[in-house]
Amino acid sequence: MPKVSSVIVPYASYLRVYEPLAAFPEPERGHWARYARRRERPSYQDELRRSLADLVPTPPVPVPVHESGEAFVVETDGVVCVCPWRTRLRGWQALGDLGGQLPAPVLDAVLPPVVRRQAAADYEQWLARNPDARPWIRTATWHVPLNWFVLVADEERLYEPGYETGGAGSAAEAGADAEESSAAAGVPVLRYRTPMVQARRRVARGLKALRDAMDEGALIDGLVDVGRWLEEFHPRSLVELDYGGLVHALPDELLDEDHSAADVAAGIEALRAGDGVGAGEAYARLVERWRAVRERQFSN
């Protein structure tokens, strides 16, 4: 993927699943094995910049014409795990959610109705041929969904503050391990990574505590949805919650103090113990923290 720009895109966070090479059938497994040996690979910022650049032409290109052959790669205990980008599939899915996020005049100006209708028709035809398709990556903008934090623990948190690099920028972001290469380039990183078995166990425990304490609601629905998604992957996969571009929108001191996974765990434990006051305090900390982040979407 050619570099489009060096501009930082600050608003997207990610939930990713990395599957071991053994989870992929041939010839895809061979492709990813060769891909994992590359010395340089593009970063999540490169994917975002390309997607934004595709909206500039007339007519705009809402989703790539061809599926991406890129992926994120990590190696743990000698096992190579891959998270395919599947940019085209994710673009189609995101396009379907835009109607509830933007006023109609704004949406029509950015993506004319005829363009959206054609993209929807293309997706419908593609999905008929690929009914079991699912993305390895979920994306959120200007926040991290609270249900994502249920999957991880505070001790799995990695925070590396940024520092001045004299313009090296994100060129080194594409190394073999995202946080190591980003830290080497002076790019801040805040992420959690956990084994799939732990993530699934935490989902089950969290759902039980929430359902025992409250009626159905958005938090429960979101956790059910994430849990179903995780069940579609290899049991030896890794789950990663990455603040992504949000690290560029927030000062180091706020990132350093952000222990949202610990707050979510404390709230669930309080519910399990019947401590409504403790659960409310943990929830209040989370709401205050993430309201402040979302408000940056509308700041100059």
Buried (B, 14 or more C-beta within 10 A) or exposed (E): BEBBEEEBBBBBBBBBBBBBBEBBEEEEBEBBBEBBEEEEBBBBBBBBBBBEEBEEEEEEBBBBEEBBEBBBBBEBEEEBBBBBBBBBBBBBBBBEEBEEEEEEEEBEEBBBEEBBEEBBEBBEEBEEEEEEEEBBBBBBBBBBBBBBBBBBBBEBBBBBBBEEBEEEBBBBBBBBEBBBBBBBBBBBBBBBBBBBEBBBEBBEBBBEBBBEBEEEEEBBEBBBEBBEBBEEBBEBBBBBBBBBBBBBBBEEEEBEEBBBBBBBBBBBBBBBEEBEEBBEBBBEBBEEBBEEBEEEEEEE
